Amino acid sequence: MEKKEEEFPTKIFAVKTTTGQEKNVAKLVAAKIKMNNIPVKAILVPETLKGYVFIEAEGPHFVEEAIAGVRHVRSRIPGVVNFSEIERYMVRKPIIEELSENDIVEVTGGPFKGMRAKITRIDKGKAEVTLELLEATFTLPITVHSDYVKLVEKAEKESGEM
């Protein structure tokens, strides 16, 4: 129990990819791993970190074998990535924590899908936001679950005005 290495015998390696091709690289690498029986434990494609894929394996030579000849792979970053460094990409923070009043959002589901709106009220207890649709001819307040909005633009702070 003295070493933490015993808890995680595998290591995590970073692979640089073409920006926007992370999911394709992961699918191609996964297919190659399955076809050639390469001992790779996991592949992580973080949504918020563009241009990188993380591969968990026992050694760098397994990662090199898995990414060799795969399209859109730039290189393997030398060294090992600590689990604590990529842990934040694995735990998804609820969107309601990032929202505040007067933010501009896009509705991602329901009958108002694709429309932009301004947040007028936030109910963190119910995880709901009340919106005013910007593209409507008259202001109609609607209340939707926070999972159905995507942040487009943060509200400007009023403290800096003269």
Backbone as a chain_set.jsonl record, in Angstrom:
{"seq": "MEKKEEEFPTKIFAVKTTTGQEKNVAKLVAAKIKMNNIPVKAILVPETLKGYVFIEAEGPHFVEEAIAGVRHVRSRIPGVVNFSEIERYMVRKPIIEELSENDIVEVTGGPFKGMRAKITRIDKGKAEVTLELLEATFTLPITVHSDYVKLVEKAEKESGEM", "coords": {"N": [[0.806, -1.202, 0.0], [2.128, 1.143, -0.001], [2.892, 2.292, -2.399], [1.307, 4.185, -4.957], [1.23, 3.266, -7.456], [0.482, 0.622, -7.49], [-2.263, 0.668, -7.22], [-3.147, 1.692, -9.686], [-2.08, 0.008, -12.148], [-1.868, 0.48, -14.84], [-1.032, 3.086, -17.206], [-1.7, 6.457, -18.274], [-1.731, 7.905, -21.433], [-1.171, 10.697, -23.575], [-2.409, 11.596, -26.756], [-1.845, 13.468, -29.572], [-4.062, 14.931, -31.869], [-5.674, 15.773, -35.017], [-7.515, 18.749, -34.797], [-10.924, 18.507, -34.044], [-11.206, 15.971, -35.029], [-11.18, 14.079, -33.066], [-13.057, 12.129, -32.124], [-13.277, 10.467, -34.358], [-10.652, 9.512, -34.53], [-10.552, 8.083, -32.118], [-12.446, 6.068, -32.645], [-11.22, 4.741, -34.828], [-8.805, 3.909, -33.658], [-9.837, 2.267, -31.632], [-10.985, 0.239, -33.178], [-8.683, -0.818, -34.364], [-7.328, -1.727, -32.091], [-9.062, -3.727, -31.212], [-8.984, -5.471, -33.417], [-6.271, -6.259, -33.551], [-5.772, -7.229, -31.04], [-4.551, -5.593, -29.015], [-3.332, -4.717, -25.844], [-5.044, -2.449, -24.515], [-6.65, -0.447, -22.16], [-8.555, 1.69, -21.969], [-10.083, 4.434, -23.795], [-10.203, 7.89, -23.898], [-12.081, 10.667, -24.847], [-12.188, 13.856, -24.361], [-14.761, 16.312, -24.32], [-14.354, 19.022, -23.941], [-11.674, 19.503, -24.393], [-9.906, 20.089, -27.09], [-8.277, 18.42, -29.801], [-6.88, 16.369, -28.566], [-6.55, 12.979, -27.448], [-6.906, 10.574, -24.931], [-5.248, 7.672, -23.915], [-5.377, 4.68, -22.145], [-3.045, 2.41, -21.058], [-0.692, -0.303, -20.419], [1.907, 0.294, -21.131], [3.978, 2.587, -23.08], [4.623, 1.547, -25.573], [2.475, -0.024, -26.372], [0.553, 1.9, -26.897], [1.78, 3.279, -28.984], [1.763, 1.248, -30.904], [-0.988, 1.004, -31.257], [-1.727, 3.489, -32.358], [-0.276, 3.715, -34.659], [-0.143, 4.525, -38.034], [-2.763, 5.442, -38.12], [-5.226, 7.618, -39.355], [-5.281, 11.182, -38.982], [-3.91, 11.246, -36.572], [-1.471, 12.96, -34.875], [0.816, 12.79, -33.083], [2.269, 10.961, -30.281], [2.261, 12.281, -27.115], [5.157, 12.763, -25.244], [5.841, 11.07, -22.14], [3.84, 10.507, -19.138], [0.416, 10.951, -18.292], [-1.027, 12.235, -15.414], [-3.684, 10.865, -13.481], [-5.201, 12.678, -12.024], [-5.01, 14.99, -13.529], [-6.639, 14.606, -15.759], [-9.025, 14.007, -14.666], [-10.904, 16.018, -14.255], [-12.075, 16.294, -16.723], [-13.691, 14.158, -16.895], [-15.711, 14.239, -14.993], [-18.731, 15.629, -15.249], [-19.89, 18.866, -15.027], [-22.95, 20.248, -13.9], [-24.91, 22.141, -16.181], [-26.358, 24.264, -15.204], [-24.868, 25.437, -13.211], [-23.086, 27.092, -14.51], [-24.614, 29.059, -15.626], [-26.13, 32.351, -15.606], [-28.291, 35.14, -14.813], [-29.488, 37.083, -17.579], [-27.754, 35.966, -19.415], [-27.107, 34.809, -22.736], [-28.605, 32.165, -24.378], [-28.935, 29.072, -26.248], [-31.692, 27.174, -27.208], [-31.856, 23.719, -26.949], [-33.622, 21.639, -27.239], [-37.033, 20.439, -27.591], [-40.037, 22.308, -28.606], [-39.001, 24.816, -29.187], [-36.497, 24.51, -30.193], [-33.256, 25.394, -31.289], [-33.663, 28.116, -31.188], [-32.642, 31.332, -29.976], [-32.296, 32.735, -26.705], [-32.838, 34.87, -23.815], [-31.832, 34.6, -20.468], [-34.026, 35.025, -17.803], [-34.685, 34.239, -15.244], [-33.476, 31.956, -12.773], [-33.923, 28.775, -11.415], [-32.384, 26.981, -9.275], [-32.949, 24.868, -7.582], [-34.969, 23.328, -8.811], [-33.655, 22.967, -11.142], [-34.264, 24.513, -13.382], [-34.724, 26.998, -15.944], [-35.942, 30.233, -16.7], [-36.847, 31.746, -19.666], [-36.627, 34.381, -22.147], [-37.594, 34.494, -25.342], [-35.573, 35.563, -27.989], [-35.976, 35.672, -30.683], [-38.667, 35.755, -31.089], [-41.762, 37.417, -31.962], [-43.149, 38.708, -29.981], [-42.587, 39.142, -26.458], [-42.373, 36.218, -24.751], [-42.371, 34.53, -21.886], [-40.77, 31.507, -21.159], [-40.382, 28.406, -19.431], [-37.858, 26.099, -19.037], [-36.093, 22.968, -18.652], [-32.753, 22.975, -17.394], [-30.996, 21.363, -18.81], [-31.729, 21.579, -21.422], [-30.691, 23.833, -22.563], [-28.032, 25.695, -24.092], [-25.136, 27.449, -23.438], [-24.464, 30.479, -25.021], [-23.537, 33.099, -24.949], [-22.033, 34.969, -22.399], [-23.439, 37.175, -19.933], [-22.677, 40.635, -19.856], [-20.684, 42.231, -17.403], [-21.945, 44.718, -15.238], [-20.529, 46.422, -13.622], [-18.34, 47.684, -14.744], [-19.167, 49.883, -16.188], [-19.388, 53.392, -17.174]], "CA": [[0.0, 0.0, 0.0], [2.992, 2.31, 0.028], [2.948, 2.909, -3.714], [0.045, 4.369, -5.646], [1.375, 2.548, -8.721], [-0.202, -0.655, -7.368], [-3.679, 0.903, -7.432], [-3.341, 1.865, -11.111], [-0.911, -0.534, -12.833], [-1.791, 1.052, -16.182], [-0.697, 4.505, -17.282], [-2.495, 7.197, -19.25], [-0.885, 8.605, -22.393], [-1.872, 11.67, -24.411], [-2.148, 11.504, -28.191], [-2.25, 14.7, -30.268], [-4.81, 14.635, -33.082], [-6.198, 16.923, -35.748], [-8.651, 19.321, -34.072], [-12.215, 18.159, -34.615], [-11.202, 14.569, -35.461], [-10.897, 13.273, -31.888], [-13.944, 10.961, -32.066], [-12.895, 9.575, -35.458], [-9.407, 8.861, -34.123], [-10.892, 7.109, -31.077], [-13.108, 4.929, -33.283], [-10.236, 4.017, -35.621], [-7.879, 3.265, -32.725], [-10.583, 1.186, -30.976], [-11.107, -0.854, -34.15], [-7.355, -1.418, -34.512], [-7.058, -2.432, -30.834], [-9.879, -4.94, -31.2], [-8.527, -6.342, -34.487], [-4.918, -6.762, -33.287], [-5.689, -7.638, -29.626], [-3.579, -4.751, -28.306], [-3.842, -4.559, -24.47], [-5.373, -1.073, -24.122], [-7.774, -0.518, -21.233], [-9.595, 2.69, -22.211], [-9.813, 5.595, -24.644], [-11.0, 9.022, -23.432], [-12.145, 11.815, -25.75], [-12.879, 14.925, -23.636], [-15.458, 17.267, -25.18], [-13.863, 20.387, -23.753], [-10.265, 19.607, -24.761], [-9.812, 19.772, -28.513], [-6.983, 18.045, -30.337], [-6.211, 15.347, -27.769], [-7.229, 11.756, -27.037], [-6.131, 9.916, -23.884], [-5.311, 6.216, -24.012], [-4.868, 4.004, -20.949], [-2.392, 1.145, -21.383], [0.377, -0.646, -19.483], [3.175, 0.875, -21.555], [3.88, 3.46, -24.258], [4.751, 0.789, -26.814], [1.131, -0.461, -26.769], [-0.102, 3.073, -27.47], [2.434, 3.491, -30.285], [1.257, 0.207, -31.803], [-2.404, 1.281, -31.516], [-1.934, 4.703, -33.162], [0.566, 3.681, -35.867], [-0.849, 4.497, -39.307], [-4.142, 5.912, -38.009], [-5.402, 8.97, -39.895], [-5.526, 12.32, -38.08], [-3.06, 11.19, -35.381], [-0.256, 13.74, -35.071], [1.914, 12.155, -32.349], [2.035, 10.662, -28.872], [2.973, 13.234, -26.264], [6.062, 12.009, -24.357], [5.516, 11.094, -20.718], [2.591, 9.93, -18.65], [-0.524, 11.934, -17.77], [-1.579, 11.843, -14.115], [-5.141, 10.737, -13.486], [-5.785, 13.91, -11.465], [-5.032, 16.015, -14.578], [-7.747, 14.395, -16.691], [-10.239, 13.701, -13.908], [-11.888, 17.094, -14.425], [-12.773, 16.107, -17.991], [-14.58, 13.009, -16.765], [-16.843, 14.617, -14.156], [-19.412, 16.703, -15.958], [-20.533, 19.828, -14.145], [-24.264, 20.609, -14.429], [-24.894, 23.389, -16.95], [-26.993, 25.335, -14.428], [-23.831, 26.086, -12.415], [-22.401, 28.073, -15.348], [-25.566, 30.054, -16.117], [-26.559, 33.452, -14.751], [-29.33, 35.951, -15.456], [-29.139, 37.896, -18.75], [-26.929, 35.212, -20.364], [-27.779, 34.416, -23.972], [-28.505, 30.718, -24.549], [-29.66, 28.479, -27.368], [-32.529, 26.072, -26.764], [-31.385, 22.535, -27.674], [-34.647, 20.611, -27.326], [-38.419, 20.873, -27.496], [-40.58, 23.043, -29.753], [-38.238, 26.038, -29.437], [-35.138, 24.078, -30.511], [-32.519, 26.235, -32.23], [-33.921, 29.54, -30.953], [-31.839, 31.981, -28.94], [-33.118, 33.334, -25.663], [-32.14, 35.504, -22.702], [-32.284, 34.051, -19.189], [-34.59, 36.039, -16.912], [-34.725, 33.708, -13.882], [-32.893, 30.626, -12.624], [-34.36, 28.028, -10.243], [-31.385, 25.91, -9.134], [-33.572, 23.742, -6.883], [-35.66, 22.498, -9.809], [-32.78, 22.925, -12.325], [-35.02, 25.107, -14.492], [-34.446, 28.389, -16.279], [-37.0, 30.948, -17.401], [-36.226, 32.42, -20.805], [-37.372, 35.24, -23.069], [-37.104, 34.203, -26.686], [-35.128, 36.768, -28.686], [-36.423, 35.627, -32.073], [-40.127, 35.815, -31.124], [-42.27, 38.763, -32.252], [-43.521, 39.302, -28.696], [-41.857, 38.463, -25.386], [-43.116, 35.136, -24.141], [-41.474, 33.812, -20.973], [-40.939, 30.056, -21.116], [-39.532, 27.749, -18.444], [-37.373, 24.808, -19.536], [-35.058, 22.339, -17.834], [-31.439, 23.534, -17.742], [-30.309, 20.483, -19.757], [-32.168, 21.908, -22.771], [-30.101, 25.09, -23.036], [-26.582, 25.713, -24.303], [-24.647, 28.811, -23.264], [-23.919, 31.083, -26.232], [-22.826, 34.337, -24.61], [-22.193, 35.391, -21.007], [-23.884, 38.541, -19.747], [-21.589, 41.55, -19.527], [-20.753, 42.766, -16.031], [-22.348, 46.13, -15.251], [-19.663, 47.194, -12.73], [-17.326, 48.395, -15.509], [-19.741, 50.994, -16.959], [-19.138, 54.749, -16.671]], "C": [[0.85, 1.266, 0.0], [2.979, 3.046, -1.306], [1.539, 3.074, -4.285], [0.054, 3.651, -6.988], [0.6, 1.237, -8.68], [-1.696, -0.505, -7.58], [-3.993, 0.997, -8.918], [-2.11, 1.32, -11.848], [-0.768, 0.007, -14.254], [-1.472, 2.534, -16.092], [-1.545, 5.153, -18.367], [-1.558, 8.02, -20.114], [-1.742, 9.536, -23.238], [-1.438, 11.502, -25.858], [-2.691, 12.768, -28.838], [-2.908, 14.31, -31.584], [-5.137, 15.922, -33.827], [-7.422, 17.433, -34.995], [-9.949, 19.0, -34.797], [-12.317, 16.696, -35.042], [-10.997, 13.609, -34.293], [-11.75, 12.002, -31.839], [-13.607, 9.966, -33.166], [-11.632, 8.808, -35.11], [-9.708, 7.776, -33.092], [-11.547, 5.869, -31.682], [-12.117, 4.086, -34.084], [-9.25, 3.253, -34.729], [-8.571, 2.086, -32.033], [-10.722, -0.02, -31.906], [-9.773, -1.58, -34.309], [-6.987, -2.236, -33.27], [-7.801, -3.764, -30.806], [-9.36, -5.955, -32.227], [-7.19, -7.014, -34.156], [-4.702, -7.232, -31.847], [-4.589, -6.89, -28.872], [-4.133, -4.498, -26.899], [-3.986, -3.095, -24.043], [-6.646, -1.14, -23.3], [-8.905, 0.44, -21.597], [-9.098, 3.784, -23.146], [-10.747, 6.704, -24.167], [-10.904, 10.159, -24.429], [-12.902, 12.915, -25.017], [-13.51, 15.933, -24.6], [-14.835, 18.653, -25.112], [-12.41, 20.583, -24.157], [-10.097, 19.14, -26.199], [-8.39, 19.382, -28.886], [-6.243, 16.976, -29.563], [-7.141, 14.167, -27.494], [-6.32, 11.111, -25.992], [-6.345, 8.415, -23.969], [-4.665, 5.615, -22.773], [-4.316, 2.634, -21.35], [-1.269, 0.896, -20.374], [1.718, -0.03, -19.866], [3.018, 1.703, -22.823], [3.967, 2.697, -25.582], [3.402, 0.259, -27.295], [0.361, 0.684, -27.425], [0.472, 3.358, -28.853], [1.908, 2.495, -31.321], [-0.191, 0.507, -32.206], [-2.602, 2.471, -32.448], [-1.146, 4.699, -34.466], [-0.303, 3.572, -37.119], [-2.289, 4.975, -39.263], [-4.226, 7.355, -38.513], [-5.697, 9.973, -38.782], [-4.756, 12.247, -36.767], [-1.791, 11.967, -35.696], [0.936, 13.058, -34.388], [1.447, 11.767, -30.952], [2.868, 11.648, -28.076], [3.869, 12.439, -25.32], [5.635, 12.138, -22.894], [4.158, 10.498, -20.423], [1.727, 11.055, -18.093], [-1.061, 11.411, -16.443], [-3.101, 11.806, -14.197], [-5.816, 12.018, -12.994], [-5.894, 15.012, -12.523], [-6.197, 15.836, -15.539], [-9.062, 14.101, -15.981], [-11.314, 14.762, -14.122], [-12.653, 16.985, -15.744], [-13.789, 14.977, -17.912], [-15.821, 13.332, -15.942], [-17.503, 15.822, -14.805], [-20.161, 17.582, -14.967], [-21.904, 20.175, -14.73], [-24.215, 21.994, -15.074], [-25.453, 24.547, -16.12], [-25.979, 26.082, -13.565], [-23.121, 27.189, -13.193], [-23.304, 29.219, -15.767], [-25.825, 31.156, -15.091], [-27.587, 34.274, -15.523], [-28.726, 36.848, -16.53], [-28.154, 37.206, -19.7], [-27.771, 34.892, -21.6], [-27.527, 32.925, -24.162], [-29.229, 30.3, -25.824], [-30.434, 27.292, -26.828], [-32.165, 24.851, -27.61], [-32.422, 21.425, -27.766], [-36.031, 21.207, -27.193], [-38.856, 21.69, -28.697], [-39.809, 24.317, -30.107], [-36.786, 25.737, -29.796], [-34.51, 24.976, -31.571], [-32.711, 27.725, -32.015], [-33.009, 30.066, -29.847], [-32.762, 32.676, -27.959], [-32.229, 33.963, -24.603], [-32.721, 34.953, -21.406], [-32.796, 35.189, -18.311], [-34.61, 35.57, -15.458], [-34.143, 32.309, -13.877], [-33.402, 30.005, -11.327], [-33.44, 26.821, -10.098], [-31.966, 24.695, -8.439], [-34.254, 22.781, -7.844], [-34.821, 22.294, -11.06], [-33.517, 23.428, -13.56], [-34.591, 26.547, -14.706], [-35.653, 28.974, -17.0], [-36.349, 31.831, -18.445], [-37.193, 33.373, -21.481], [-36.789, 34.99, -24.444], [-36.768, 35.499, -27.413], [-35.694, 36.837, -30.099], [-37.945, 35.676, -32.198], [-40.581, 37.255, -31.359], [-42.734, 39.469, -30.985], [-42.845, 38.501, -27.591], [-42.769, 37.464, -24.691], [-42.183, 34.396, -23.2], [-41.802, 32.311, -20.982], [-39.979, 29.496, -20.073], [-39.17, 26.372, -18.971], [-36.338, 24.255, -18.561], [-33.693, 22.828, -18.317], [-30.653, 22.647, -18.713], [-30.656, 20.823, -21.204], [-31.685, 23.265, -23.253], [-28.592, 24.948, -23.148], [-26.149, 27.163, -24.247], [-24.012, 29.314, -24.56], [-23.038, 32.273, -25.875], [-23.109, 34.712, -23.164], [-22.661, 36.836, -20.963], [-22.702, 39.413, -19.356], [-21.773, 42.082, -18.121], [-21.025, 44.257, -16.09], [-21.43, 47.012, -14.411], [-18.647, 48.045, -13.494], [-17.851, 49.591, -16.291], [-19.413, 52.337, -16.328], [-20.38, 55.588, -16.791]], "O": [[0.3, 2.367, 0.001], [3.048, 4.274, -1.344], [0.686, 2.203, -4.113], [-1.0, 3.45, -7.592], [0.109, 0.778, -9.712], [-2.346, -1.431, -8.065], [-4.994, 0.444, -9.373], [-1.189, 2.081, -12.144], [0.329, -0.005, -14.814], [-1.622, 3.156, -15.041], [-2.045, 4.478, -19.266], [-0.699, 8.742, -19.606], [-2.882, 9.219, -23.577], [-0.26, 11.293, -26.15], [-3.865, 13.101, -28.672], [-2.393, 13.472, -32.325], [-4.905, 17.022, -33.324], [-8.277, 16.642, -34.596], [-10.063, 19.193, -36.007], [-13.405, 16.23, -35.381], [-10.673, 12.441, -34.509], [-11.236, 10.921, -31.548], [-13.645, 8.757, -32.942], [-11.538, 7.606, -35.358], [-9.175, 6.67, -33.183], [-11.241, 4.746, -31.281], [-12.163, 2.857, -34.03], [-8.906, 2.104, -35.007], [-7.968, 1.027, -31.864], [-10.593, -1.164, -31.47], [-9.734, -2.808, -34.381], [-6.403, -3.313, -33.386], [-7.243, -4.793, -30.427], [-9.301, -7.152, -31.946], [-6.999, -8.196, -34.443], [-3.586, -7.591, -31.47], [-3.787, -7.506, -28.168], [-5.291, -4.102, -26.766], [-3.153, -2.57, -23.303], [-7.609, -1.804, -23.685], [-10.076, 0.065, -21.546], [-7.9, 4.033, -23.279], [-11.952, 6.485, -24.043], [-9.812, 10.573, -24.817], [-14.133, 12.925, -25.037], [-12.88, 16.356, -25.57], [-14.795, 19.372, -26.111], [-11.953, 21.721, -24.256], [-10.14, 17.944, -26.485], [-7.423, 19.934, -28.362], [-5.084, 16.693, -29.868], [-8.349, 14.331, -27.329], [-5.1, 11.103, -26.151], [-7.476, 7.942, -24.081], [-3.554, 5.986, -22.395], [-5.034, 1.805, -21.909], [-0.935, 1.772, -19.576], [2.579, 0.15, -19.006], [2.042, 1.543, -23.556], [3.442, 3.153, -26.597], [3.198, 0.105, -28.499], [-0.385, 0.476, -28.382], [-0.275, 3.646, -29.789], [1.642, 2.858, -32.467], [-0.576, 0.292, -33.355], [-3.538, 2.477, -33.248], [-1.329, 5.589, -35.297], [-1.101, 2.644, -37.25], [-2.979, 4.919, -40.281], [-3.41, 8.201, -38.148], [-6.298, 9.627, -37.764], [-4.935, 13.118, -35.915], [-1.107, 11.668, -36.675], [1.946, 12.779, -35.033], [0.381, 12.183, -30.497], [4.057, 11.821, -28.344], [3.388, 11.523, -24.655], [5.135, 13.179, -22.469], [3.434, 10.053, -21.313], [2.239, 12.0, -17.494], [-1.501, 10.264, -16.361], [-3.72, 12.611, -14.892], [-6.876, 12.396, -13.491], [-6.769, 15.872, -12.429], [-6.696, 16.82, -16.085], [-10.1, 13.961, -16.628], [-12.502, 14.442, -14.165], [-13.753, 17.521, -15.869], [-14.655, 14.858, -18.779], [-16.88, 12.75, -16.177], [-16.91, 16.896, -14.899], [-20.965, 17.097, -14.171], [-22.015, 20.379, -15.939], [-23.556, 22.902, -14.567], [-25.054, 25.694, -16.319], [-26.204, 27.242, -13.221], [-22.605, 28.13, -12.589], [-22.813, 30.252, -16.221], [-25.754, 30.934, -13.882], [-27.734, 34.121, -16.736], [-27.594, 37.313, -16.402], [-27.755, 37.805, -20.699], [-28.988, 34.728, -21.514], [-26.384, 32.471, -24.114], [-30.017, 31.054, -26.396], [-29.891, 26.488, -26.07], [-32.163, 24.924, -28.839], [-32.131, 20.364, -28.32], [-36.19, 22.34, -26.739], [-38.139, 21.765, -29.696], [-39.953, 24.838, -31.213], [-35.934, 26.622, -29.711], [-35.118, 25.283, -32.597], [-31.988, 28.526, -32.608], [-32.654, 29.346, -28.914], [-33.847, 33.139, -28.311], [-31.044, 33.65, -24.492], [-33.938, 34.849, -21.253], [-32.103, 36.184, -18.097], [-34.56, 36.389, -14.54], [-34.29, 31.561, -14.844], [-33.326, 30.624, -10.266], [-33.668, 25.776, -10.707], [-31.51, 23.579, -8.689], [-34.13, 21.564, -7.708], [-35.212, 21.539, -11.95], [-33.411, 22.85, -14.642], [-34.155, 27.228, -13.777], [-36.302, 28.303, -17.802], [-35.413, 32.574, -18.149], [-38.41, 33.207, -21.405], [-35.609, 35.252, -24.679], [-37.578, 36.424, -27.451], [-35.873, 37.923, -30.65], [-38.465, 35.642, -33.313], [-39.877, 38.2, -31.002], [-42.716, 40.698, -30.92], [-42.561, 37.316, -27.765], [-43.798, 37.826, -24.12], [-41.282, 33.695, -23.662], [-42.957, 31.91, -20.833], [-38.897, 30.042, -19.857], [-40.044, 25.574, -19.31], [-35.781, 24.991, -17.747], [-33.501, 23.068, -19.509], [-29.734, 23.131, -19.373], [-29.951, 20.401, -22.121], [-32.202, 23.797, -24.236], [-27.961, 24.193, -22.408], [-26.723, 28.014, -24.926], [-23.136, 28.661, -25.127], [-21.946, 32.442, -26.417], [-24.264, 34.77, -22.743], [-22.328, 37.63, -21.842], [-21.825, 38.979, -18.61], [-22.896, 42.353, -17.697], [-20.422, 44.977, -16.885], [-21.538, 48.237, -14.476], [-18.142, 49.029, -12.952], [-17.082, 50.255, -16.986], [-19.187, 52.432, -15.122], [-20.372, 56.761, -16.42]]}, "num_chains": 1, "name": "protein.A"}
